Amino acid sequence: MNTKTAGKRAAATKDIRIGVSPNMAQILNDLRASLLVSTYDAGALMALRAIGDKLQLQAKRVDRAMGIAADRNRLAFGTRHRIVEMSNMPVLGQHVASRIHGTPVPDACYVPLNTHVTGEIDIHEMAWAGDELWFVNTRFSCLCTRDPLHSFVPRWRPRFVAKMRADDRCHLNGLAIHGGRPAYVTAFAATDEPEGWRPHKSSGGIVLDVASGEVVAGGLSMPHSPRVYRDELWVQESGRGAMGRVDRATGKVDTVVTLPGFTRGLDFAGDYAFVGLSKVRESKSFGGTPLTDQIDVDQRFCGVQVIDLKSGRTEGFLQFESGVDEVFAVQVLPEIRFPAFLEDNDPLIGAAYLLSPHALAMMD
């Protein structure tokens, strides 16, 4: 990455400042897309959207923002104790734009709809599989869905975890959906002891096949964010600052790029990978990994880098210059160029009704 290109800067909120490469807005414009990013250390869910050749950020303050699951019609994200669901009501876009002169009309306007209390489960990645919202319950070492009468519904756990306990046995964290079902997960180690992953975090990480329960790849350094894109399985090795393809037949990981940050958060669009990077702190969770041993703190990058999948080169970037040190989730919103969030206390919510087709027919 050429750090000299970080010339365009904008004050995104009072506390968060960003720097972007000159072509970052053009990349999103060419893809006809926008970008969602969550950060738990700064407590924000952020929408990055292009206006001409500039990049603008809207931040929604959240208590420990974690996993994101979003599409054109719905948006869900995890917090410290809850899952928040929002619904897209684009008809409100004109009202949102009228508040600030010169602001484009949002082509998606996500409105708070439901809040589900999970308790403090250290929720990590989440994703829609059809109409079901799946999420990684890291504290209890399992994959879950939700229902209205329970904090969470355990649906799957690794074979090596004998019983469900609230003690983060393997640091289950990443989730890939493929073929309309949970397909792959990542964990820091195959252990069945309370926080047993910690001594093995540098090289004990695994990718698991959900259907079979078998290990697809092992010997990884703090793997995160498994994804299936163009029928290839991708994974990040956060402890090395790397992203690569997994050969599902041999378990070998072909590293495509190594970057100066803790790689966590991943999505794809066109020929690009959008890779989240964090500075990470020296602690019992992150210390003693190849990344922290080899790259000084002041040289680590926090933000999102756009990687060309063919060459492995960084084609653009968004960097958090202040206010954010750790990125968790990164998600591209295709065909949505200027999304907006409504806050829980926004007056527009009082006049916003999301109704089924059947209910709408009763109003004709």
Order of alpha helices (4+ residues) and beta strands (2+ residues): beta-beta-alpha-beta-beta-beta-beta-beta-beta-alpha-beta-beta-beta-beta-beta-beta-beta-beta-beta-beta-beta-beta-beta-beta-beta-alpha-beta-beta-beta-beta-alpha
